[in-house]
Protein backbone atom coordinates (compact mmCIF):
# COMPACT_ATOMS: atom_id res chain seq x y z
CA UNK A 1 0.00 0.00 0.00
CA UNK A 2 2.74 2.46 0.97
CA UNK A 3 4.72 1.58 -2.16
CA UNK A 4 1.60 2.12 -4.32
CA UNK A 5 0.97 5.55 -2.78
CA UNK A 6 4.62 6.50 -3.28
CA UNK A 7 4.59 5.28 -6.88
CA UNK A 8 1.42 7.26 -7.60
CA UNK A 9 2.90 10.38 -6.06
CA UNK A 10 6.18 9.98 -7.94
CA UNK A 11 4.46 9.28 -11.26
CA UNK A 12 2.24 12.33 -10.98
CA UNK A 13 5.14 14.55 -10.09
CA UNK A 14 3.65 15.44 -6.70
CA UNK A 15 6.92 14.60 -4.96
CA UNK A 16 9.16 15.92 -7.73
CA UNK A 17 8.52 19.58 -7.12
CA UNK A 18 8.08 20.71 -3.54
CA UNK A 19 5.32 23.20 -2.76
CA UNK A 20 6.40 26.81 -2.81
CA UNK A 21 7.75 28.02 0.49
CA UNK A 22 7.94 31.69 1.19
CA UNK A 23 11.51 32.70 1.70
CA UNK A 24 12.49 35.55 3.91
CA UNK A 25 12.56 37.70 0.79
CA UNK A 26 8.93 36.72 0.05
CA UNK A 27 9.72 35.44 -3.47
CA UNK A 28 8.08 32.07 -2.95
CA UNK A 29 11.17 30.14 -4.11
CA UNK A 30 12.12 27.28 -1.81
CA UNK A 31 15.58 27.26 -0.33
CA UNK A 32 17.90 24.72 -2.03
CA UNK A 33 17.98 22.47 1.06
CA UNK A 34 14.19 21.92 0.75
CA UNK A 35 14.24 20.39 -2.74
CA UNK A 36 13.10 16.79 -2.84
CA UNK A 37 14.17 14.43 -5.58
CA UNK A 38 12.33 11.29 -6.64
CA UNK A 39 15.23 9.21 -5.42
CA UNK A 40 15.22 10.69 -1.90
CA UNK A 41 11.42 10.41 -1.67
CA UNK A 42 11.53 6.78 -2.75
CA UNK A 43 14.37 5.96 -0.38
CA UNK A 44 12.53 7.66 2.47
CA UNK A 45 9.34 5.74 1.67
CA UNK A 46 11.18 2.41 1.49
CA UNK A 47 12.94 3.15 4.78
CA UNK A 48 9.59 3.96 6.42
CA UNK A 49 8.05 0.77 5.06
CA UNK A 50 10.94 -1.40 6.26
CA UNK A 51 10.95 0.27 9.66
CA UNK A 52 7.21 -0.33 10.11
CA UNK A 53 7.57 -4.01 9.12
CA UNK A 54 10.42 -4.50 11.60
CA UNK A 55 8.38 -2.75 14.30
CA UNK A 56 5.46 -5.13 13.70
CA UNK A 57 7.78 -8.18 13.76
CA UNK A 58 9.52 -6.92 16.91
CA UNK A 59 6.13 -6.31 18.55
CA UNK A 60 4.93 -9.82 17.66
CA UNK A 61 8.14 -11.33 19.06
CA UNK A 62 7.91 -9.25 22.24
CA UNK A 63 4.35 -10.42 22.91
CA UNK A 64 5.22 -14.14 22.86
CA UNK A 65 4.58 -16.26 25.96
CA UNK A 66 7.82 -18.22 26.10
CA UNK A 67 8.72 -20.71 28.80
CA UNK A 68 5.18 -21.89 29.62
CA UNK A 69 4.81 -25.47 30.78
CA UNK A 70 3.40 -27.97 28.30
CA UNK A 71 0.40 -28.41 30.60
CA UNK A 72 -0.34 -24.66 30.52
CA UNK A 73 -0.02 -24.66 26.73
CA UNK A 74 -2.37 -27.65 26.54
CA UNK A 75 -4.99 -25.72 28.50
CA UNK A 76 -4.66 -22.66 26.23
CA UNK A 77 -4.98 -24.86 23.12
CA UNK A 78 -8.03 -26.59 24.62
CA UNK A 79 -9.66 -23.19 25.27
CA UNK A 80 -8.84 -22.06 21.73
CA UNK A 81 -10.55 -25.17 20.39
CA UNK A 82 -13.57 -25.35 22.69
CA UNK A 83 -14.30 -21.64 23.21
CA UNK A 84 -12.98 -20.04 20.03
CA UNK A 85 -13.34 -22.98 17.59
CA UNK A 86 -9.94 -22.02 16.17
CA UNK A 87 -9.86 -24.79 13.55
CA UNK A 88 -12.69 -23.02 11.69
CA UNK A 89 -12.31 -19.40 12.87
CA UNK A 90 -8.52 -18.99 12.78
CA UNK A 91 -8.80 -17.34 16.22
CA UNK A 92 -5.93 -18.91 18.10
CA UNK A 93 -3.75 -17.54 20.89
CA UNK A 94 -0.97 -16.32 18.60
CA UNK A 95 1.37 -15.52 21.49
CA UNK A 96 2.04 -19.24 22.08
CA UNK A 97 3.05 -19.87 18.45
CA UNK A 98 6.40 -19.05 16.91
CA UNK A 99 6.03 -16.62 14.02
CA UNK A 100 7.99 -19.24 12.02
CA UNK A 101 5.51 -22.01 12.88
CA UNK A 102 4.44 -24.14 9.92
CA UNK A 103 0.84 -25.34 9.58
CA UNK A 104 0.42 -28.56 7.63
CA UNK A 105 -2.72 -30.47 6.76
CA UNK A 106 -3.29 -33.28 4.25
CA UNK A 107 -3.33 -30.76 1.40
CA UNK A 108 -0.52 -28.24 1.92
CA UNK A 109 1.82 -26.40 4.32
CA UNK A 110 1.23 -22.79 5.33
CA UNK A 111 2.90 -19.99 7.29
CA UNK A 112 1.18 -18.70 10.43
CA UNK A 113 -0.25 -15.55 8.78
CA UNK A 114 -1.47 -17.48 5.72
CA UNK A 115 -3.08 -20.17 7.86
CA UNK A 116 -4.97 -17.60 9.95
CA UNK A 117 -6.09 -15.59 6.92
CA UNK A 118 -6.98 -18.70 4.91
CA UNK A 119 -8.95 -20.33 7.72
CA UNK A 120 -10.99 -17.17 8.31
CA UNK A 121 -11.77 -16.92 4.59
CA UNK A 122 -12.39 -20.62 3.87
CA UNK A 123 -15.03 -21.51 6.46
CA UNK A 124 -18.39 -20.14 7.57
CA UNK A 125 -17.64 -20.29 11.27
CA UNK A 126 -21.21 -20.01 12.58
CA UNK A 127 -22.28 -22.97 10.41
CA UNK A 128 -19.21 -25.09 11.21
CA UNK A 129 -18.48 -26.91 14.47
CA UNK A 130 -15.44 -28.45 16.10
CA UNK A 131 -15.40 -30.87 19.03
CA UNK A 132 -12.43 -32.23 20.88
CA UNK A 133 -12.46 -36.00 21.40
CA UNK A 134 -10.95 -36.69 24.82
CA UNK A 135 -8.51 -34.01 25.95
CA UNK A 136 -5.25 -32.41 24.84
CA UNK A 137 -2.46 -34.89 25.55
CA UNK A 138 1.08 -33.91 26.58
CA UNK A 139 4.02 -36.13 25.64
CA UNK A 140 7.42 -34.51 26.08
CA UNK A 141 7.62 -31.59 23.65
CA UNK A 142 4.40 -32.48 21.83
CA UNK A 143 0.74 -31.70 22.37
CA UNK A 144 -1.91 -33.66 20.54
CA UNK A 145 -5.65 -34.12 20.44
CA UNK A 146 -8.30 -35.77 18.32
CA UNK A 147 -10.99 -33.66 16.72
CA UNK A 148 -14.40 -34.23 15.16
CA UNK A 149 -15.65 -31.35 13.01
CA UNK A 150 -18.13 -30.32 10.38
CA UNK A 151 -16.65 -27.76 8.02
CA UNK A 152 -19.00 -25.38 6.21
CA UNK A 153 -17.13 -23.96 3.24
CA UNK A 154 -17.47 -20.31 2.28
CA UNK A 155 -18.31 -21.01 -1.37
CA UNK A 156 -21.64 -21.01 -3.24
CA UNK A 157 -24.21 -23.39 -1.68
CA UNK A 158 -21.99 -23.58 1.44
CA UNK A 159 -21.38 -27.35 1.38
CA UNK A 160 -20.50 -29.09 4.65
CA UNK A 161 -17.88 -31.79 5.09
CA UNK A 162 -17.50 -33.95 8.21
CA UNK A 163 -13.90 -34.60 9.20
CA UNK A 164 -12.16 -36.50 12.00
CA UNK A 165 -8.48 -36.52 12.72
CA UNK A 166 -5.59 -35.77 15.04
CA UNK A 167 -3.65 -32.55 15.50
CA UNK A 168 -0.04 -32.70 16.71
CA UNK A 169 1.69 -29.53 17.93
CA UNK A 170 5.47 -29.57 18.46
CA UNK A 171 7.19 -27.21 20.88
CA UNK A 172 10.51 -25.46 20.39
CA UNK A 173 13.22 -24.92 22.99
CA UNK A 174 11.60 -21.63 24.02
CA UNK A 175 8.26 -23.36 24.66
CA UNK A 176 6.53 -21.86 21.63
CA UNK A 177 4.65 -24.05 19.16
CA UNK A 178 6.83 -24.46 16.05
CA UNK A 179 4.87 -27.08 14.12
CA UNK A 180 1.15 -27.75 13.56
CA UNK A 181 0.33 -31.02 11.79
CA UNK A 182 -3.19 -32.26 11.02
CA UNK A 183 -3.65 -35.93 10.21
CA UNK A 184 -7.06 -36.83 8.85
CA UNK A 185 -8.67 -40.22 9.47
CA UNK A 186 -9.63 -40.44 5.78
CA UNK A 187 -7.90 -39.48 2.53
CA UNK A 188 -8.52 -36.08 0.96
CA UNK A 189 -10.80 -37.54 -1.73
CA UNK A 190 -12.71 -39.74 0.72
CA UNK A 191 -13.18 -36.73 2.99
CA UNK A 192 -14.43 -34.45 0.20
CA UNK A 193 -16.77 -37.16 -1.12
CA UNK A 194 -18.74 -36.85 2.14
CA UNK A 195 -19.82 -33.28 1.29
CA UNK A 196 -23.49 -32.46 1.72
CA UNK A 197 -25.71 -29.36 1.56
N, C-alpha and C positions, 0 to 999 in steps of 0.2 A: 504494500500500500504506500509506504513512504517513498519507495523507489519510483512508483507510478506518478505520485504527486511531483516529485523532483523532476522526472522526465518531462511531464507536462509543462512545468514551469520553465525548464530549460528550452524546450522546443518552441514555446511561445515567445521567448525572449524576456519573460518577466524577471528572470534572475540575471540577465545579461547586462541590463542597464539599471543601475540603482535609481531610486526615486530622487528627484531634485532635493537638495538640502541647502537651505539658505546659509550662505557663508557670512562671515562677519561683514563682508562688503555688501551683502544683500543681492548678489548677482544670481543666486540660485544654482551655481555650479558646485558640485560636490568636491570636497577636498580629495586629493589623489589617494589618500589612505582609505577612503570609503568605497573605492571601486571594487566591484565583485565580479570575478570572472566565472565562466561556466565551470571551469576546472575546480576552483576553490569551493563553489557552491556544491558541486557533486561530491567532492571529498568530504565536505562538512556533513552532507546528508548521509553518506555512507558511514562516517564515523558515528553519527547519532544513531543510525540503525544498528550498527554493531554493538554500541554501548548499551542500547536498550535490550538487545537479545541477551547479552552477557548478564545484565541486571536481572532479567527474568530467570535465567538459568541459575544464577547465584542465589536468588530468592527461593527457587524450588529446592535447591540443595540445602539451604539453611533451614527450611521447614521440615526436613526429614526427621522421623522418629527412629534414630539408630539405637542399637543396644537393647531393644525390648526382648523379653524372653519369648521363646516360641509359643508358650501357653498364652501370653498376652496377645501376640499376633494372631493366634488361632481364634481368640475371642473377637478381635476386631474383624477378621475375615468372616466369621459367623454372623456378626451384626450386619456387615455389608451385604451378605447374601439374604438373610432373613428379613431385615428391616428395609434395606435399600434395593434389593433385587438386582444387585450389580451386574449379573450376567446378562440382563436384558436392558438395563438402564445406563450402564457405563459409570454409575456413581459409586466409585470405590474410594477408600481412604488412601489417597495418592501418597500421603506422607510415609507410608510403610513400604512403598515400592521404589526401587532404584529407578532413576530416570532412564537408565539403560536397559531396564527389564524388557525381555522379549515375551510376547504373547503368542502362543502357538495353539491352533486347533487342528482338526483333521484336514483343513483346506489350505491354510497358509500360516505365515509367521508375520507378526506386526510389532511395531514400536508401541510404547505406552501411549503417546498422543494419538496415533492412528487407531489403536484399539478402542480408546475411549470415544473418539469422534465417530468411528465406524459403528460401534455398538449402539450409540445414541441414535444414529441415522437409520440403522438396519431394522430395528424392532419397534413395534408399537407396545410400549411398556405397560400401559393399562389394560391391554388385552393379552399380555403374556404372563406367565407365572413361573416361578422357580421355587423348588422345595429342596431342602437338604435331606439326604437319606442318612440317618445316624447323626454323627457329629464330626467336627473337624478333628482329624487325627494328627498327632505330632510324633514324628520319628526322626530324631537327630536334627538335621538342618532342612527337613522337609515337612510341609503341611499338606494334607490331602483330605478330600471329602468326595462323597458321591452326590450327584445331583439328579433330579427328575424335573424336567421343565417342558413347558409348551411355549414355543416361540411363535409369535404373531409377526409376520414380516411386513414391513412398511412399503409394500408394493401394491398395485391394483388388486382388488378383491381380498387383500390382507389374509393370505393363506396361513394356516397354523401347522406347525410341525412338532410332534412330541419327540423328546430326546432325553436319553439317559446316558450318564457317563461318570467319569472321575476327573477331578481337577487336582493336579499336583503343583504346589508352589515351592520353589527352592529358595533358600535363604543364603545371602552372601555373608562374608566375614563381619560386616558391620550390622548384621541383623535385618537388613532390608531384603525384600523379595526381589530376586534377580531373574527368575524364570517362572512363567505361567504356562502350564501344558495341559490342555484338555484332551482326554481320551474318550471317545464315544463308544458306546456298547455295540453300535451297528456301523456299517460302512456309510460313507457319504451318500451313495446312491440309495441304499436301503433306508436311510434316514429320510431323505427327500421324498422317497416314494410313499411315505406315510402322510404326506400333506393333505389337509382337508380344509374346507371353507366353513 
